[in-house]
């Protein structure tokens, strides 16, 4: 195998390693089924690749061909079963179980027939059936996609890339590895793309289940526009943070972002534009914070950020400057409610924001009084050029925090 092909196959196995790490992370967060599915898909496809590249510790060509034939049927049957699960056929009564039984019977029949043939004949048969299963799986995924199954489009792309990899690897195995480097390169790219698309689909499923868990836990306290706790739940959350922090030496960091031009935006362009702006601002906030910061919606025009176990006030300063930089970027908003017209009627909008920033280690303070104080500071910051009002504990006064690092 040439250097380019070896490098591309190395990239494939790096992708496998990342996918297994992601599967372990999902399992650690309690999503065992998603983690198990991702790990199985990565490991099964890796077994196929290793076997067909001749990576098994078998020196006899006839024995290697026989083992490759068995591996081909086992892995293709498992990947087809995985696709059936991904497309939701197991939820349609006995349809999914009949399909799995048919795949198991087909695999066993091909393996049994292969023993009546020479090793290379068995490899030819298994490789051909694997390619046929790939084509059938692609047709099934496209059929589900045309019926409106959102996940089926992703599955179609993944199966198409997998089919390219199966065809190229079968060609290489049947030729004894003596193929042009282009065959290895295309096969490696197909296999890597298959795993990458599958990982994206799994991540979407993971994010969806995380959000479902939060919705089920919070219920009516969940704000569907920003996908954050609503005002009342945010106040309760802040009270719990202050209560749990009692007795600890580290401070709590409070940042409140208040946006002044939502009212004008609604009067000019309607509520849909405001919802779009809230959605974008909440997304930017989530991407700007670490796991120590909890976020919630505050009223109609604000957001509360609480940094638990703040080790240094400078961390809060750095976060505040980052928030001003990111939230101040212009947003192109759809200003009509029908989704089909959202790209035809758009407006450019910038958040007119103010930030109130405060760090306190005094857990005797009530969360509500602290929030009211910092929210008033954030409204005061509307008149500051830097848009950040900071409470200085030593001077017991509110001061403007410039945007530069001085």
C-alpha positions in Angstrom: 0.0 0.0 0.0 1.4 3.4 -1.0 1.9 6.3 1.5 -1.2 8.3 0.4 -3.5 5.3 0.9 -1.9 4.4 4.2 -2.4 8.0 5.4 -6.0 8.0 4.4 -6.7 4.7 6.1 -4.9 6.1 9.2 -7.3 9.0 9.1 -10.2 6.5 9.1 -8.9 4.7 12.2 -8.4 8.1 14.0 -12.1 8.8 13.2 -12.9 5.4 14.8 -11.0 6.4 17.9 -12.8 9.7 18.2 -16.2 8.0 17.7 -15.4 5.5 20.4 -14.4 8.3 22.7 -17.7 10.1 22.0 -19.6 6.8 22.6 -17.9 6.5 26.0 -18.8 10.1 26.8 -22.5 9.5 25.9 -22.5 6.4 28.2 -20.9 8.4 31.0 -23.8 10.9 30.7 -26.4 8.1 31.1 -27.2 7.7 27.4 -26.2 4.0 27.1 -28.1 3.1 24.0 -26.7 6.0 21.9 -23.2 5.2 23.2 -23.6 1.5 22.5 -25.0 2.1 19.0 -22.1 4.4 18.1 -19.5 2.0 19.4 -21.0 -1.0 17.6 -21.2 0.9 14.3 -17.5 2.0 14.6 -16.2 -1.4 15.7 -18.2 -3.5 13.2 -17.1 -1.3 10.2 -13.5 -1.4 11.6 -13.5 -5.3 11.7 -14.6 -5.3 8.0 -11.9 -2.8 7.0 -9.1 -4.6 8.9 -10.2 -8.0 7.5 -10.4 -6.8 3.9 -7.1 -5.0 4.1 -5.4 -8.2 5.1 -4.7 -7.0 8.6 -5.7 -10.3 10.3 -2.8 -12.4 11.6 -3.4 -15.2 9.0 -0.6 -16.2 6.6 -2.4 -18.8 4.5 -4.2 -17.0 1.6 -7.0 -19.7 1.5 -7.8 -19.4 5.2 -7.7 -15.6 5.0 -10.1 -15.6 2.1 -12.5 -17.9 4.0 -12.3 -15.7 7.1 -12.9 -12.6 5.0 -16.0 -14.2 3.5 -17.4 -14.9 7.0 -16.5 -11.4 8.3 -18.2 -9.8 5.2 -21.5 -11.5 5.9 -21.4 -10.9 9.6 -20.6 -7.2 9.4 -22.9 -6.4 6.5 -25.8 -8.1 8.3 -25.1 -6.2 11.5 -24.8 -2.9 9.7 -28.0 -3.5 7.8 -29.7 -4.3 11.2 -28.3 -1.1 12.6 -29.8 0.8 9.7 -33.2 -0.8 10.3 -33.0 0.4 13.9 -31.9 3.9 12.9 -34.9 4.2 10.5 -37.3 3.2 13.2 -38.6 -0.1 11.7 -38.4 -1.8 15.1 -41.3 0.5 16.3 -43.5 -0.8 13.5 -44.7 -4.1 15.0 -43.2 -7.3 13.6 -41.7 -5.6 10.5 -38.3 -4.9 12.1 -38.1 -8.4 13.7 -39.0 -10.1 10.4 -36.3 -8.0 8.6 -33.7 -9.1 11.1 -34.7 -12.7 10.9 -34.4 -12.5 7.1 -30.9 -11.0 7.4 -29.8 -13.7 9.8 -31.2 -16.4 7.5 -29.5 -14.8 4.5 -26.2 -14.5 6.3 -26.3 -18.1 7.5 -27.3 -19.3 4.0 -24.4 -17.5 2.3 -21.9 -18.8 4.8 -23.2 -22.3 4.4 -23.1 -22.0 0.6 -19.6 -20.6 0.8 -18.3 -23.9 2.3 -19.4 -25.6 -0.9 -17.2 -23.3 -2.9 -13.5 -22.7 -3.0 -12.1 -20.0 -0.6 -12.0 -17.4 -3.3 -15.4 -18.4 -4.5 -16.8 -17.9 -1.0 -15.1 -14.5 -0.9 -16.7 -13.6 -4.2 -20.1 -14.7 -3.1 -19.9 -12.9 0.3 -18.5 -9.7 -1.3 -21.3 -9.7 -3.9 -24.0 -10.2 -1.3 -22.5 -7.4 0.8 -22.7 -5.0 -2.1 -26.2 -6.1 -2.9 -27.2 -5.5 0.8 -25.6 -2.1 0.6 -27.7 -1.2 -2.5 -30.9 -2.5 -0.9 -30.1 -0.5 2.3 -29.5 2.6 0.2 -32.9 2.1 -1.6 -34.6 1.6 1.8 -33.1 4.8 3.2 -34.0 6.9 0.2 -37.5 5.5 0.3 -37.9 6.5 3.9 -36.4 9.9 3.1 -38.9 10.6 0.4 -41.7 9.8 2.9 -40.5 12.6 5.1 -38.2 10.8 7.6 -35.7 13.4 8.6 -33.0 10.9 9.8 -33.3 8.9 6.6 -31.5 11.6 4.5 -28.5 11.3 6.8 -28.8 7.6 6.7 -28.8 7.7 2.9 -25.6 9.7 2.8 -24.0 7.3 5.3 -25.1 4.2 3.4 -23.9 5.6 0.1 -20.4 6.3 1.5 -20.4 2.8 3.1 -21.3 1.3 -0.2 -18.4 3.0 -1.9 -16.1 1.6 0.8 -17.5 -1.9 0.6 -17.1 -2.0 -3.2 -13.5 -0.7 -3.1 -12.4 -3.0 -0.3 -14.0 -6.0 -2.0 -12.1 -5.1 -5.1 -8.8 -4.9 -3.2 -9.5 -8.2 -1.3 -10.4 -10.1 -4.4 -7.3 -8.8 -6.2 -5.1 -9.8 -3.4 -4.3 -6.2 -2.5 -2.8 -5.5 -6.0 -5.0 -2.5 -6.9 -4.3 1.1 -7.8 -3.8 3.6 -5.0 -7.0 5.4 -6.2 -9.1 2.4 -5.1 -7.6 2.5 -1.6 -8.0 6.3 -1.5 -11.6 6.3 -2.5 -12.5 3.5 -0.2 -10.8 5.2 2.8 -12.5 8.4 2.1 -15.9 6.6 1.8 -15.4 4.7 5.1 -14.2 7.9 6.9 -17.1 9.9 5.6 -19.5 7.2 6.6 -18.3 7.3 10.2 -18.3 11.2 10.2 -21.9 11.4 8.9 -22.9 8.7 11.4 -21.2 10.6 14.2 -23.1 13.8 13.3 -26.4 11.9 13.3 -25.5 10.4 16.7 -24.6 13.8 18.1 -27.9 15.2 16.9 -29.7 12.4 18.6 -27.6 13.0 21.8 -28.4 16.7 21.8 -32.1 16.0 21.2 -32.3 13.6 24.2 -30.4 16.0 26.4 -33.0 18.7 25.6 -35.9 16.2 26.1 -34.5 15.4 29.5 -34.4 19.1 30.4 -37.9 19.7 29.1 -39.3 16.7 31.1 -37.5 17.9 34.2 -38.6 21.5 34.0 -42.0 21.2 32.2 -43.7 24.5 32.0 -40.6 26.2 33.4 -38.8 25.6 30.1 -38.7 28.5 27.6 -39.2 27.0 24.1 -37.7 30.0 22.2 -34.4 30.2 24.0 -34.3 26.6 25.2 -33.4 27.9 28.7 -35.2 27.9 32.0 -37.8 30.7 32.1 -37.9 33.6 34.5 -39.4 31.9 37.5 -37.3 28.8 37.2 -34.2 31.0 36.8 -34.9 32.7 40.1 -35.4 29.4 41.8 -32.2 28.1 40.3 -30.3 31.2 41.5 -31.7 30.6 45.0 -30.5 27.0 45.0 -27.0 28.1 43.9 -26.7 30.6 46.7 -28.0 28.1 49.2 -25.6 25.3 48.1 -22.7 27.7 48.1 -23.2 28.5 51.8 -20.0 27.8 53.7 -17.7 27.7 50.7 -14.9 30.2 50.4 -15.1 30.7 46.6 -17.3 33.4 45.2 -20.3 33.4 43.0 -20.1 35.3 39.8 -23.3 37.0 38.6 -23.6 38.4 35.0 -26.9 39.8 33.8 -27.4 40.7 30.1 -30.2 43.1 29.4 -31.1 44.0 25.8 -33.0 47.3 25.3 -34.2 47.2 21.7 -36.4 44.1 21.7 -39.5 46.4 22.1 -38.6 48.5 19.1 -37.8 45.3 17.1 -41.3 43.9 17.9 -43.1 47.1 16.9 -41.2 47.4 13.6 -41.1 43.8 12.5 -43.3 41.7 14.7 -43.0 39.0 17.4 -41.4 36.5 15.1 -38.3 38.7 14.6 -38.0 39.1 18.4 -38.2 35.3 18.8 -35.5 34.9 16.2 -33.3 37.4 18.0 -33.8 35.7 21.3 -33.0 32.3 19.8 -29.7 33.6 18.3 -28.7 35.5 21.5 -29.3 32.4 23.7 -27.3 30.3 21.3 -24.4 32.7 21.5 -24.5 32.7 25.2 -24.4 28.9 25.5 -21.4 28.8 23.2 -19.5 31.4 25.3 -19.6 29.7 28.7 -18.1 26.7 30.4 -19.7 24.0 32.5 -19.3 26.1 35.7 -21.8 28.7 34.3 -25.5 28.2 34.4 -27.8 30.3 32.2 -31.5 31.2 32.5 -33.9 33.7 31.0 -34.6 36.8 33.0 -37.8 38.6 32.2 -38.6 39.5 28.6 -35.3 41.2 27.8 -32.6 39.6 29.9 -30.5 36.6 30.7 -28.9 35.6 34.0 -25.5 33.8 34.1 -24.2 32.4 37.4 -20.6 31.2 37.7 -20.3 28.8 40.5 -17.1 28.5 42.5 -15.5 31.6 40.8 -11.8 31.5 41.6 -10.9 35.0 40.4 -12.9 38.1 39.5 -10.8 38.4 36.4 -12.5 35.3 35.0 -15.8 37.2 35.2 -14.2 40.3 33.5 -12.9 38.1 30.7 -16.3 36.5 30.2 -18.1 39.8 30.2 -15.9 41.2 27.5 -16.4 38.1 25.4 -20.2 38.3 25.8 -20.2 41.9 24.6 -18.0 41.0 21.6 -20.2 38.1 20.6 -23.7 39.5 21.4 -22.9 42.8 19.6 -22.4 41.1 16.3 -25.1 41.8 13.7 -27.9 39.3 13.2 -29.8 38.8 10.0 -33.4 38.1 11.1 -36.4 36.7 9.3 -39.1 39.3 9.8 -42.1 37.3 8.6 -43.6 34.4 10.5 -44.3 31.9 7.6 -41.1 29.7 7.3 -41.3 29.7 3.6 -40.7 33.5 3.4 -38.1 33.8 6.1 -35.2 34.3 3.6 -37.2 36.6 1.4 -37.9 39.3 4.0 -34.9 39.8 6.3 -33.5 42.7 8.4 -30.1 43.3 9.9 -30.3 43.8 13.7 -27.8 44.5 16.4 -28.4 43.9 20.1 -28.3 47.1 22.2 -27.2 45.5 25.3 -25.9 46.2 28.8 -24.1 43.9 31.2 -24.2 44.0 35.0 -21.3 42.2 36.6 -20.8 41.3 40.3 -18.9 38.7 42.3 -19.8 37.9 45.9 -18.8 35.4 48.5 -21.4 36.7 51.0 -23.9 33.8 51.0 -26.1 35.7 53.5 -27.4 37.8 50.7 -30.7 36.8 49.1 -30.5 35.7 45.5 -33.5 37.9 44.5 -31.9 41.1 46.0 -28.6 40.4 44.3 -30.3 39.8 40.9 -32.4 43.0 41.2 -29.2 44.9 42.0 -27.2 43.5 39.1 -30.1 43.9 36.7 -30.3 47.6 37.6 -26.6 47.8 36.9 -27.1 46.2 33.5 -29.6 48.8 32.6 -27.3 51.5 33.7 -24.6 50.0 31.4 -26.8 51.0 28.4 -25.3 54.5 28.7 -21.7 53.3 29.0 -19.5 53.0 25.9 -18.1 49.7 27.0 -21.6 48.4 27.9 -20.4 46.8 31.1 -21.2 48.0 34.7 -19.1 46.4 37.4 -19.7 46.5 41.1 -16.4 47.1 43.0 -16.6 45.5 46.5 -13.7 47.4 47.9 -15.1 50.8 46.9 -18.8 49.8 47.3 -19.7 51.5 44.1 -20.7 50.9 40.5 -18.1 51.6 37.8 -17.8 51.2 34.1 -15.6 48.4 32.9 -13.8 49.3 29.6 -13.8 46.8 26.8 -10.0 46.7 26.5 -7.8 44.8 28.9 -6.5 47.7 30.9 
